[in-house]
Amino acid sequence: MNSGARLDFGRAAAGLRTLEPSCGPVRLVAVDGHAGSGKSTFTALLAEALGDAPVLHLDDIATHDELFAWTGRLLGQVIEPLSQGRRARYEPYDWNLRRFGPPRVLAPAPVVLVEGVGAGRRALRPHLARLLWMDRGPGRSWARGRLRDGPALADFWDAWTAAETRHFADDPSRPFADTVVRECSKGYEWRPGPGVTASTSQFLTESDRLQPPY
């Protein structure tokens, strides 16, 4: 992969704020990629640069029985109210207790980030202002996730990788990504994604070649 521009989170945040709202008054920005690709860390940095923008983690929407079959719940509990300028209420799933927990509120902020595997699925793309893809392949990502979670979750990872493979075979996200983000030794690099067309303006520009502020 050719080297891309160095990502400056402050400039990226400023660019996202200038986008047209995509879900009611909200600019909904998805961060997708394979499990273990670094989405959560990247999203936390971007949220901070946005002044602590709200983040919806799809791990709170999925369940053991519905690793990827959660579209209806997401649309009903989150997308519909946000599109009407109302606060969303959803019950985050507890992966240890295997049940939904107390409700959480997601405010219709100017920018809301959605992070997780499948965030760029076809049912959600019409509501997105931008789709970002973490550019780490499945093998490397899954190995990283397995190392992070340890041998106790080996069986879960076996089931997960099979389910993820089926999901992306049927409903790929990367071909529609506006921006591809690559984690490197010092920060992140970006380049225009496969979904970019001549009429699509990037929230980053070629002048954004500064080191991330951390």
MDAnalysis code that builds the backbone (N, CA, C; Angstrom):
import MDAnalysis as mda
import numpy as np

u = mda.Universe.empty(642, n_residues=214, atom_resindex=np.repeat(np.arange(214), 3), trajectory=True)
u.add_TopologyAttr("name", ["N", "CA", "C"] * 214)
u.add_TopologyAttr("resid", np.arange(1, 215))
u.add_TopologyAttr("resname", ["MET", "ASN", "SER", "GLY", "ALA", "ARG", "LEU", "ASP", "PHE", "GLY", "ARG", "ALA", "ALA", "ALA", "GLY", "LEU", "ARG", "THR", "LEU", "GLU", "PRO", "SER", "CYS", "GLY", "PRO", "VAL", "ARG", "LEU", "VAL", "ALA", "VAL", "ASP", "GLY", "HIS", "ALA", "GLY", "SER", "GLY", "LYS", "SER", "THR", "PHE", "THR", "ALA", "LEU", "LEU", "ALA", "GLU", "ALA", "LEU", "GLY", "ASP", "ALA", "PRO", "VAL", "LEU", "HIS", "LEU", "ASP", "ASP", "ILE", "ALA", "THR", "HIS", "ASP", "GLU", "LEU", "PHE", "ALA", "TRP", "THR", "GLY", "ARG", "LEU", "LEU", "GLY", "GLN", "VAL", "ILE", "GLU", "PRO", "LEU", "SER", "GLN", "GLY", "ARG", "ARG", "ALA", "ARG", "TYR", "GLU", "PRO", "TYR", "ASP", "TRP", "ASN", "LEU", "ARG", "ARG", "PHE", "GLY", "PRO", "PRO", "ARG", "VAL", "LEU", "ALA", "PRO", "ALA", "PRO", "VAL", "VAL", "LEU", "VAL", "GLU", "GLY", "VAL", "GLY", "ALA", "GLY", "ARG", "ARG", "ALA", "LEU", "ARG", "PRO", "HIS", "LEU", "ALA", "ARG", "LEU", "LEU", "TRP", "MET", "ASP", "ARG", "GLY", "PRO", "GLY", "ARG", "SER", "TRP", "ALA", "ARG", "GLY", "ARG", "LEU", "ARG", "ASP", "GLY", "PRO", "ALA", "LEU", "ALA", "ASP", "PHE", "TRP", "ASP", "ALA", "TRP", "THR", "ALA", "ALA", "GLU", "THR", "ARG", "HIS", "PHE", "ALA", "ASP", "ASP", "PRO", "SER", "ARG", "PRO", "PHE", "ALA", "ASP", "THR", "VAL", "VAL", "ARG", "GLU", "CYS", "SER", "LYS", "GLY", "TYR", "GLU", "TRP", "ARG", "PRO", "GLY", "PRO", "GLY", "VAL", "THR", "ALA", "SER", "THR", "SER", "GLN", "PHE", "LEU", "THR", "GLU", "SER", "ASP", "ARG", "LEU", "GLN", "PRO", "PRO", "TYR"])
u.atoms.positions = np.array([
    [0.847, -1.196, 0.000],
    [0.000, 0.000, 0.000],
    [0.875, 1.235, 0.000],
    [0.575, 2.186, -0.899],
    [1.338, 3.409, -0.944],
    [1.062, 4.247, 0.286],
    [2.083, 4.985, 0.701],
    [1.936, 5.828, 1.873],
    [0.904, 6.914, 1.605],
    [0.040, 7.163, 2.575],
    [-0.956, 8.215, 2.433],
    [-0.546, 9.437, 3.223],
    [-1.451, 10.396, 3.310],
    [-1.201, 11.600, 4.074],
    [-1.308, 11.299, 5.566],
    [-0.465, 11.953, 6.350],
    [-0.520, 11.790, 7.796],
    [-1.774, 12.469, 8.329],
    [-2.504, 11.765, 9.171],
    [-3.781, 12.268, 9.660],
    [-3.595, 13.204, 10.840],
    [-4.119, 14.409, 10.710],
    [-4.199, 15.369, 11.797],
    [-5.631, 15.332, 12.316],
    [-5.812, 14.895, 13.554],
    [-7.159, 14.716, 14.083],
    [-7.915, 16.035, 14.190],
    [-7.212, 17.125, 14.499],
    [-7.884, 18.413, 14.585],
    [-8.460, 18.843, 13.252],
    [-7.700, 18.670, 12.181],
    [-8.192, 19.018, 10.852],
    [-9.314, 18.083, 10.426],
    [-9.165, 16.803, 10.761],
    [-10.218, 15.847, 10.424],
    [-11.525, 16.222, 11.109],
    [-11.448, 16.589, 12.389],
    [-12.650, 16.970, 13.127],
    [-13.282, 18.212, 12.516],
    [-12.456, 19.183, 12.161],
    [-12.986, 20.405, 11.550],
    [-13.675, 20.079, 10.230],
    [-13.090, 19.174, 9.455],
    [-13.694, 18.793, 8.192],
    [-15.017, 18.085, 8.371],
    [-15.111, 17.215, 9.352],
    [-16.367, 16.501, 9.594],
    [-17.482, 17.461, 9.980],
    [-17.138, 18.488, 10.721],
    [-18.163, 19.445, 11.145],
    [-18.746, 20.227, 9.965],
    [-18.016, 20.303, 8.861],
    [-18.501, 21.059, 7.708],
    [-19.391, 20.233, 6.776],
    [-19.496, 18.938, 7.018],
    [-20.302, 18.081, 6.158],
    [-21.790, 18.396, 6.308],
    [-22.533, 18.062, 5.276],
    [-23.988, 18.191, 5.375],
    [-24.513, 17.133, 6.348],
    [-25.482, 17.482, 7.191],
    [-26.100, 16.466, 8.059],
    [-26.658, 15.323, 7.225],
    [-26.577, 14.120, 7.776],
    [-26.973, 12.926, 7.031],
    [-28.093, 12.139, 7.690],
    [-28.369, 12.444, 8.952],
    [-29.380, 11.708, 9.715],
    [-30.117, 12.730, 10.582],
    [-31.120, 13.372, 9.994],
    [-31.718, 14.509, 10.681],
    [-30.675, 15.601, 10.803],
    [-30.470, 16.155, 12.022],
    [-29.468, 17.195, 12.204],
    [-28.055, 16.647, 12.424],
    [-27.921, 15.320, 12.407],
    [-26.672, 14.655, 12.796],
    [-25.821, 14.322, 11.568],
    [-24.515, 14.517, 11.707],
    [-23.553, 13.985, 10.752],
    [-23.089, 12.644, 11.317],
    [-23.618, 11.571, 10.777],
    [-23.324, 10.243, 11.294],
    [-22.102, 9.701, 10.562],
    [-21.057, 9.394, 11.312],
    [-19.787, 8.946, 10.743],
    [-19.492, 7.542, 11.247],
    [-19.314, 6.602, 10.327],
    [-19.064, 5.206, 10.681],
    [-17.587, 4.881, 10.587],
    [-17.115, 4.091, 11.538],
    [-15.747, 3.547, 11.522],
    [-15.886, 2.034, 11.507],
    [-15.577, 1.430, 10.375],
    [-15.752, -0.001, 10.177],
    [-14.392, -0.655, 9.964],
    [-14.380, -1.964, 9.998],
    [-13.153, -2.730, 9.811],
    [-13.290, -4.067, 10.497],
    [-12.314, -4.918, 10.295],
    [-12.354, -6.244, 10.898],
    [-12.200, -6.152, 12.420],
    [-12.719, -7.144, 13.125],
    [-12.538, -7.212, 14.574],
    [-11.047, -7.264, 14.889],
    [-10.609, -6.386, 15.777],
    [-9.197, -6.332, 16.135],
    [-8.377, -5.396, 15.276],
    [-9.025, -4.628, 14.400],
    [-8.288, -3.750, 13.484],
    [-7.900, -2.416, 14.088],
    [-8.388, -2.103, 15.287],
    [-8.032, -0.843, 15.935],
    [-9.092, 0.231, 15.856],
    [-10.326, -0.159, 15.558],
    [-11.408, 0.807, 15.405],
    [-11.681, 1.590, 16.682],
    [-11.728, 0.901, 17.812],
    [-12.104, 1.562, 19.069],
    [-11.092, 2.633, 19.460],
    [-9.810, 2.319, 19.336],
    [-8.774, 3.289, 19.690],
    [-8.823, 4.498, 18.776],
    [-8.927, 4.254, 17.473],
    [-8.995, 5.352, 16.513],
    [-10.232, 6.211, 16.770],
    [-11.378, 5.578, 16.991],
    [-12.616, 6.308, 17.204],
    [-12.548, 7.165, 18.465],
    [-11.918, 6.658, 19.509],
    [-11.779, 7.438, 20.745],
    [-10.968, 8.706, 20.493],
    [-9.909, 8.609, 19.696],
    [-9.099, 9.781, 19.383],
    [-9.884, 10.786, 18.543],
    [-10.641, 10.273, 17.594],
    [-11.440, 11.159, 16.755],
    [-12.545, 11.820, 17.574],
    [-13.184, 11.073, 18.456],
    [-14.232, 11.646, 19.315],
    [-13.670, 12.747, 20.199],
    [-12.477, 12.529, 20.723],
    [-11.836, 13.548, 21.560],
    [-11.574, 14.813, 20.759],
    [-11.082, 14.649, 19.535],
    [-10.814, 15.814, 18.686],
    [-12.091, 16.567, 18.347],
    [-13.206, 15.863, 18.360],
    [-14.510, 16.467, 18.085],
    [-15.148, 17.061, 19.331],
    [-14.390, 17.146, 20.414],
    [-14.940, 17.689, 21.653],
    [-15.798, 16.692, 22.382],
    [-15.318, 15.443, 22.451],
    [-16.041, 14.355, 23.106],
    [-17.385, 14.080, 22.428],
    [-17.328, 13.875, 21.136],
    [-18.538, 13.528, 20.375],
    [-19.092, 12.194, 20.853],
    [-20.401, 12.024, 20.824],
    [-20.991, 10.739, 21.225],
    [-20.518, 9.612, 20.311],
    [-20.314, 8.439, 20.902],
    [-19.885, 7.257, 20.155],
    [-20.860, 6.120, 20.453],
    [-21.378, 5.525, 19.406],
    [-22.184, 4.313, 19.553],
    [-21.307, 3.129, 19.168],
    [-21.064, 2.233, 20.126],
    [-20.281, 1.028, 19.869],
    [-21.254, -0.090, 19.486],
    [-21.036, -0.685, 18.340],
    [-21.954, -1.725, 17.887],
    [-21.878, -2.979, 18.742],
    [-20.837, -3.124, 19.550],
    [-20.803, -4.215, 20.524],
    [-21.945, -4.089, 21.521],
    [-22.483, -2.872, 21.683],
    [-23.616, -2.665, 22.581],
    [-24.941, -3.038, 21.923],
    [-24.939, -3.169, 20.601],
    [-26.158, -3.479, 19.865],
    [-26.235, -4.972, 19.533],
    [-25.089, -5.569, 19.221],
    [-25.039, -6.996, 18.893],
    [-25.223, -7.841, 20.149],
    [-25.496, -9.130, 19.955],
    [-25.616, -10.077, 21.066],
    [-24.945, -11.389, 20.666],
    [-24.839, -12.309, 21.615],
    [-24.303, -13.629, 21.300],
    [-25.115, -14.313, 20.212],
    [-26.431, -14.137, 20.256],
    [-27.308, -14.791, 19.296],
    [-27.486, -13.994, 18.010],
    [-27.106, -12.720, 18.048],
    [-27.258, -11.844, 16.888],
    [-25.957, -11.076, 16.657],
    [-24.931, -11.809, 16.247],
    [-23.641, -11.165, 16.034],
    [-23.724, -10.085, 14.960],
    [-24.551, -10.332, 13.946],
    [-24.708, -9.351, 12.870],
    [-26.160, -9.062, 12.518],
    [-27.097, -9.763, 13.107],
    [-28.516, -9.595, 12.777],
    [-29.179, -8.571, 13.687],
    [-28.575, -7.394, 13.759],
    [-29.065, -6.361, 14.670],
    [-29.551, -5.114, 13.933],
    [-29.712, -5.195, 12.617],
    [-30.059, -4.009, 11.841],
    [-31.364, -3.374, 12.314],
    [-32.396, -4.187, 12.523],
    [-33.682, -3.651, 12.942],
    [-33.600, -2.909, 14.261],
    [-32.867, -3.458, 15.217],
    [-32.729, -2.811, 16.521],
    [-32.001, -1.470, 16.385],
    [-30.961, -1.428, 15.584],
    [-30.220, -0.183, 15.399],
    [-31.082, 0.880, 14.728],
    [-31.791, 0.489, 13.672],
    [-32.619, 1.460, 12.965],
    [-33.744, 1.977, 13.859],
    [-34.381, 1.080, 14.599],
    [-35.515, 1.482, 15.422],
    [-35.137, 2.283, 16.653],
    [-34.081, 1.863, 17.334],
    [-33.724, 2.491, 18.608],
    [-32.816, 3.711, 18.445],
    [-32.050, 3.756, 17.358],
    [-31.045, 4.822, 17.223],
    [-31.283, 5.706, 15.998],
    [-31.331, 5.105, 14.825],
    [-31.387, 5.899, 13.606],
    [-32.701, 6.675, 13.489],
    [-33.818, 6.029, 13.757],
    [-35.110, 6.708, 13.623],
    [-35.214, 7.935, 14.518],
    [-34.931, 7.832, 15.831],
    [-35.029, 9.050, 16.652],
    [-34.012, 10.117, 16.261],
    [-32.781, 9.738, 15.942],
    [-31.801, 10.746, 15.550],
    [-32.240, 11.463, 14.276],
    [-32.825, 10.724, 13.352],
    [-33.258, 11.333, 12.093],
    [-34.375, 12.345, 12.309],
    [-35.056, 12.240, 13.453],
    [-36.117, 13.174, 13.806],
    [-35.641, 14.245, 14.783],
    [-34.328, 14.267, 15.036],
    [-33.766, 15.252, 15.947],
    [-34.024, 14.947, 17.406],
    [-34.416, 13.704, 17.706],
    [-34.697, 13.303, 19.080],
    [-33.550, 12.489, 19.657],
    [-33.492, 12.428, 20.958],
    [-32.492, 11.596, 21.621],
    [-32.829, 10.124, 21.421],
    [-31.814, 9.340, 21.131],
    [-32.003, 7.901, 20.987],
    [-31.818, 7.224, 22.338],
    [-32.546, 6.153, 22.544],
    [-32.414, 5.346, 23.758],
    [-32.229, 3.893, 23.346],
    [-31.179, 3.303, 23.848],
    [-30.923, 1.892, 23.540],
    [-30.416, 1.197, 24.788],
    [-30.584, -0.107, 24.828],
    [-30.154, -0.901, 25.968],
    [-28.886, -1.662, 25.583],
    [-27.724, -1.281, 26.112],
    [-26.470, -1.947, 25.743],
    [-26.442, -3.389, 26.233],
    [-25.925, -4.242, 25.381],
    [-25.853, -5.669, 25.714],
    [-24.654, -5.937, 26.611],
    [-24.866, -6.704, 27.660],
    [-23.803, -7.115, 28.581],
    [-23.294, -8.485, 28.136],
    [-22.076, -8.539, 27.629],
    [-21.541, -9.780, 27.077],
    [-21.174, -10.789, 28.155],
    [-21.041, -10.349, 29.386],
    [-20.761, -11.269, 30.488],
    [-22.050, -11.866, 31.047],
    [-23.060, -11.016, 31.253],
    [-24.330, -11.484, 31.810],
    [-25.265, -12.023, 30.740],
    [-24.932, -11.770, 29.462],
    [-25.747, -12.231, 28.331],
    [-27.169, -11.675, 28.391],
    [-27.267, -10.397, 28.668],
    [-28.589, -9.753, 28.669],
    [-28.385, -8.251, 28.450],
    [-29.479, -7.587, 28.113],
    [-29.416, -6.150, 27.913],
    [-29.426, -5.433, 29.256],
    [-28.694, -4.330, 29.310],
    [-28.578, -3.568, 30.542],
    [-29.474, -2.341, 30.562],
    [-29.259, -1.452, 31.541],
    [-30.061, -0.229, 31.664],
    [-29.928, 0.639, 30.412],
    [-30.970, 1.367, 30.063],
    [-30.942, 2.193, 28.853],
    [-29.867, 3.277, 28.910],
    [-29.352, 3.598, 27.753],
    [-28.444, 4.730, 27.576],
    [-29.072, 5.695, 26.579],
    [-28.675, 6.948, 26.709],
    [-29.193, 7.991, 25.828],
    [-28.088, 8.437, 24.889],
    [-28.440, 8.601, 23.617],
    [-27.515, 9.106, 22.614],
    [-28.113, 10.375, 22.049],
    [-27.451, 11.502, 22.320],
    [-27.988, 12.798, 21.915],
    [-27.742, 13.059, 20.432],
    [-28.631, 13.807, 19.771],
    [-28.432, 14.167, 18.366],
    [-27.405, 15.281, 18.222],
    [-26.160, 14.979, 18.526],
    [-25.066, 15.943, 18.456],
    [-24.737, 16.259, 17.001],
    [-24.004, 17.341, 16.753],
    [-23.633, 17.674, 15.369],
    [-22.921, 16.538, 14.654],
    [-22.027, 15.814, 15.373],
    [-21.353, 14.640, 14.822],
    [-21.511, 13.499, 15.806],
    [-21.979, 12.360, 15.326],
    [-22.080, 11.139, 16.123],
    [-21.283, 10.059, 15.407],
    [-20.441, 9.356, 16.146],
    [-19.617, 8.295, 15.586],
    [-20.243, 6.938, 15.870],
    [-20.251, 6.066, 14.866],
    [-20.720, 4.684, 15.011],
    [-19.521, 3.792, 14.730],
    [-19.132, 3.006, 15.716],
    [-17.909, 2.203, 15.615],
    [-18.231, 0.736, 15.783],
    [-17.736, -0.092, 14.859],
    [-17.911, -1.518, 15.020],
    [-17.929, -2.233, 13.689],
    [-17.759, -3.542, 13.747],
    [-17.789, -4.357, 12.539],
    [-19.196, -4.310, 11.942],
    [-19.291, -3.896, 10.703],
    [-20.583, -3.777, 10.056],
    [-21.184, -2.395, 10.121],
    [-20.440, -1.408, 10.609],
    [-20.971, -0.045, 10.696],
    [-21.257, 0.544, 9.321],
    [-20.610, -0.007, 8.283],
    [-20.834, 0.488, 6.943],
    [-21.773, -0.382, 6.125],
    [-22.603, -1.180, 6.780],
    [-23.517, -2.085, 6.063],
    [-24.516, -1.296, 5.223],
    [-25.075, -1.979, 4.229],
    [-25.914, -1.303, 3.239],
    [-27.131, -0.628, 3.864],
    [-27.685, -1.192, 4.936],
    [-28.868, -0.603, 5.553],
    [-28.549, 0.698, 6.271],
    [-27.293, 0.895, 6.640],
    [-26.898, 2.084, 7.387],
    [-26.292, 3.159, 6.493],
    [-25.736, 2.764, 5.345],
    [-25.019, 3.730, 4.498],
    [-25.850, 4.938, 4.084],
    [-27.152, 4.798, 3.792],
    [-27.910, 6.001, 3.416],
    [-27.975, 7.064, 4.511],
    [-27.677, 6.688, 5.745],
    [-27.755, 7.618, 6.871],
    [-26.385, 8.188, 7.252],
    [-25.339, 7.799, 6.525],
    [-23.978, 8.187, 6.889],
    [-23.518, 9.429, 6.142],
    [-22.803, 10.289, 6.868],
    [-22.118, 11.411, 6.236],
    [-20.773, 10.965, 5.684],
    [-20.123, 10.008, 6.363],
    [-18.858, 9.460, 5.910],
    [-18.695, 8.045, 6.450],
    [-17.995, 7.236, 5.665],
    [-17.650, 5.871, 6.064],
    [-16.130, 5.734, 6.026],
    [-15.550, 5.412, 7.180],
    [-14.111, 5.205, 7.309],
    [-13.849, 3.724, 7.505],
    [-12.796, 3.232, 6.869],
    [-12.436, 1.824, 6.960],
    [-11.024, 1.695, 7.526],
    [-10.868, 0.893, 8.593],
    [-9.557, 0.632, 9.175],
    [-8.842, -0.421, 8.336],
    [-7.711, -0.054, 7.767],
    [-7.064, -0.887, 6.761],
    [-6.059, -1.858, 7.377],
    [-6.590, -2.846, 8.083],
    [-5.794, -3.978, 8.559],
    [-6.541, -5.242, 8.142],
    [-5.840, -6.167, 7.492],
    [-6.484, -7.346, 6.943],
    [-7.087, -8.243, 8.006],
    [-7.958, -9.167, 7.602],
    [-8.651, -10.007, 8.579],
    [-7.718, -10.881, 9.399],
    [-6.716, -11.507, 8.781],
    [-5.823, -12.390, 9.532],
    [-5.079, -11.659, 10.632],
    [-4.488, -10.519, 10.292],
    [-3.745, -9.737, 11.278],
    [-4.672, -9.170, 12.349],
    [-5.853, -8.727, 11.928],
    [-6.804, -8.169, 12.894],
    [-7.268, -9.225, 13.886],
    [-7.653, -10.386, 13.368],
    [-8.159, -11.435, 14.254],
    [-7.073, -11.951, 15.187],
    [-5.843, -12.064, 14.692],
    [-4.733, -12.495, 15.557],
    [-4.527, -11.490, 16.686],
    [-4.652, -10.217, 16.369],
    [-4.517, -9.176, 17.383],
    [-5.630, -9.282, 18.413],
    [-6.857, -9.516, 17.949],
    [-7.980, -9.641, 18.868],
    [-7.877, -10.859, 19.756],
    [-7.438, -11.973, 19.185],
    [-7.276, -13.194, 19.982],
    [-6.211, -12.996, 21.053],
    [-5.133, -12.344, 20.705],
    [-4.075, -12.088, 21.677],
    [-4.575, -11.186, 22.794],
    [-5.372, -10.209, 22.437],
    [-5.925, -9.275, 23.415],
    [-6.860, -9.983, 24.390],
    [-7.715, -10.879, 23.877],
    [-8.758, -11.500, 24.697],
    [-8.311, -12.778, 25.396],
    [-7.228, -13.385, 24.917],
    [-6.698, -14.561, 25.592],
    [-7.392, -15.858, 25.205],
    [-6.830, -16.986, 25.651],
    [-7.348, -18.307, 25.259],
    [-8.746, -18.609, 25.775],
    [-9.186, -17.934, 26.823],
    [-10.514, -18.209, 27.377],
    [-11.619, -17.910, 26.361],
    [-11.361, -17.015, 25.414],
    [-12.373, -16.647, 24.431],
    [-12.076, -17.236, 23.056],
    [-11.247, -18.274, 23.016],
    [-10.881, -18.872, 21.727],
    [-12.103, -19.399, 20.982],
    [-13.018, -20.065, 21.693],
    [-14.208, -20.605, 21.038],
    [-15.086, -19.481, 20.475],
    [-15.197, -18.401, 21.242],
    [-15.975, -17.267, 20.756],
    [-15.357, -16.708, 19.482],
    [-14.032, -16.568, 19.446],
    [-13.367, -16.036, 18.273],
    [-13.537, -16.955, 17.071],
    [-13.551, -18.259, 17.294],
    [-13.792, -19.186, 16.189],
    [-15.154, -18.921, 15.558],
    [-16.173, -18.747, 16.410],
    [-17.520, -18.478, 15.908],
    [-17.602, -17.094, 15.272],
    [-16.910, -16.139, 15.910],
    [-16.966, -14.770, 15.402],
    [-16.348, -14.663, 14.013],
    [-15.159, -15.205, 13.820],
    [-14.486, -15.056, 12.532],
    [-15.299, -15.689, 11.404],
    [-15.953, -16.804, 11.697],
    [-16.807, -17.422, 10.686],
    [-17.991, -16.516, 10.350],
    [-18.599, -15.924, 11.391],
    [-19.744, -15.040, 11.179],
    [-19.326, -13.765, 10.457],
    [-18.183, -13.231, 10.821],
    [-17.708, -12.010, 10.168],
    [-17.406, -12.252, 8.695],
    [-16.802, -13.379, 8.404],
    [-16.511, -13.725, 7.016],
    [-17.790, -13.796, 6.192],
    [-18.827, -14.436, 6.753],
    [-20.103, -14.522, 6.045],
    [-20.717, -13.138, 5.854],
    [-20.630, -12.310, 6.895],
    [-21.226, -10.976, 6.805],
    [-20.602, -10.157, 5.686],
    [-19.270, -10.068, 5.673],
    [-18.624, -9.218, 4.678],
    [-18.720, -9.808, 3.270],
    [-18.882, -11.131, 3.162],
    [-19.091, -11.723, 1.845],
    [-20.435, -11.282, 1.266],
    [-21.437, -11.146, 2.131],
    [-22.778, -10.757, 1.696],
    [-22.967, -9.244, 1.673],
    [-22.313, -8.536, 2.580],
    [-22.567, -7.100, 2.755],
    [-21.248, -6.374, 3.038],
    [-20.365, -6.265, 2.048],
    [-19.056, -5.648, 2.279],
    [-19.158, -4.148, 2.526],
    [-18.264, -3.634, 3.338],
    [-18.217, -2.202, 3.625],
    [-17.077, -1.497, 2.895],
    [-15.928, -2.163, 2.798],
    [-14.738, -1.485, 2.268],
    [-14.945, -0.895, 0.879],
    [-15.638, -1.557, -0.052],
    [-15.799, -0.958, -1.377],
    [-16.530, 0.377, -1.374],
    [-17.225, 0.693, -0.280],
    [-18.000, 1.925, -0.204],
    [-17.356, 2.968, 0.713],
    [-16.180, 2.683, 1.230],
    [-15.516, 3.586, 2.175],
    [-15.081, 4.873, 1.495],
    [-15.335, 5.996, 2.153],
    [-14.854, 7.290, 1.675],
    [-13.377, 7.478, 1.983],
    [-12.948, 6.922, 3.115],
    [-11.570, 7.077, 3.566],
    [-11.064, 5.762, 4.128],
    [-9.847, 5.401, 3.760],
    [-9.176, 4.221, 4.299],
    [-8.112, 4.713, 5.274],
    [-8.160, 4.217, 6.501],
    [-7.255, 4.650, 7.565],
    [-6.301, 3.514, 7.898],
    [-5.027, 3.839, 7.934],
    [-4.011, 2.836, 8.230],
    [-3.230, 3.252, 9.476],
    [-3.210, 2.382, 10.480],
    [-2.410, 2.638, 11.676],
    [-0.944, 2.376, 11.354],
    [-0.076, 3.297, 11.739],
    [1.353, 3.130, 11.492],
    [2.111, 3.376, 12.789],
    [3.433, 3.372, 12.718],
    [4.234, 3.441, 13.943],
    [4.029, 4.754, 14.692],
    [3.721, 5.812, 13.970],
    [3.477, 7.106, 14.601],
    [2.162, 7.668, 14.081],
    [1.095, 7.302, 14.728],
    [-0.193, 7.842, 14.352],
    [-0.887, 7.046, 13.260],
    [-1.548, 7.763, 12.365],
    [-2.357, 7.139, 11.321],
    [-2.104, 7.828, 9.980],
    [-2.265, 7.051, 8.922],
    [-2.253, 7.582, 7.575],
    [-3.611, 7.326, 6.945],
    [-3.969, 8.143, 5.987],
    [-5.242, 7.992, 5.315],
    [-5.030, 8.115, 3.822],
    [-5.990, 7.596, 3.089],
    [-6.055, 7.848, 1.660],
    [-7.506, 7.722, 1.226],
    [-7.865, 8.322, 0.095],
    [-9.247, 8.191, -0.378],
    [-9.633, 6.732, -0.543],
    [-10.852, 6.406, -0.138],
    [-11.308, 5.028, -0.199],
    [-11.927, 4.674, -1.534],
    [-12.264, 3.404, -1.720],
    [-12.857, 2.938, -2.978],
    [-14.174, 3.618, -3.312],
    [-14.889, 4.102, -2.291],
    [-16.188, 4.713, -2.531],
    [-16.131, 6.143, -3.000],
    [-14.935, 6.717, -3.077],
    [-14.801, 8.116, -3.463],
    [-14.979, 8.256, -4.967],
    [-15.783, 9.221, -5.363],
    [-15.959, 9.530, -6.776],
    [-15.507, 10.963, -7.019],
    [-15.523, 11.353, -8.260],
    [-15.076, 12.702, -8.605],
    [-15.927, 13.767, -7.934],
    [-17.174, 13.425, -7.605],
    [-18.070, 14.410, -7.003],
    [-18.083, 14.339, -5.485],
    [-17.318, 13.431, -4.933],
    [-17.297, 13.262, -3.479],
    [-16.163, 14.068, -2.879],
    [-16.487, 14.992, -1.989],
    [-15.451, 15.788, -1.338],
    [-14.989, 15.077, -0.081],
    [-13.694, 14.981, 0.084],
    [-13.133, 14.343, 1.259],
    [-13.157, 15.290, 2.453],
    [-13.346, 14.762, 3.654],
    [-13.281, 15.627, 4.823],
    [-11.839, 15.941, 5.177],
    [-10.903, 15.227, 4.529],
    [-9.486, 15.520, 4.637],
    [-9.003, 15.979, 3.272],
    [-7.949, 16.759, 3.250],
    [-7.393, 17.215, 1.986],
    [-5.919, 16.868, 1.930],
    [-5.336, 17.010, 0.761],
    [-3.933, 16.674, 0.602],
    [-3.026, 17.583, 1.421],
    [-3.555, 18.701, 1.914],
    [-2.734, 19.583, 2.752],
    [-2.620, 19.082, 4.174],
    [-3.427, 18.088, 4.533],
    [-3.426, 17.565, 5.900],
    [-2.291, 16.574, 6.079],
    [-1.083, 17.071, 6.161],
    [0.086, 16.212, 6.266],
    [0.842, 16.464, 7.569],
    [0.087, 16.756, 8.614],
    [0.692, 17.016, 9.896],
    [0.622, 15.777, 10.774],
    [1.536, 15.682, 11.742],
    [1.493, 14.590, 12.698],
    [0.289, 14.740, 13.598],
    [-0.356, 13.631, 13.989],
    [-1.444, 13.718, 14.957],
    [-0.973, 14.379, 16.261],
    [-1.845, 15.131, 16.939],
    [-1.440, 15.876, 18.129],
    [-1.393, 15.011, 19.380],
    [-0.533, 13.962, 19.390],
    [-0.370, 13.146, 20.593],
    [0.919, 12.396, 20.486],
])
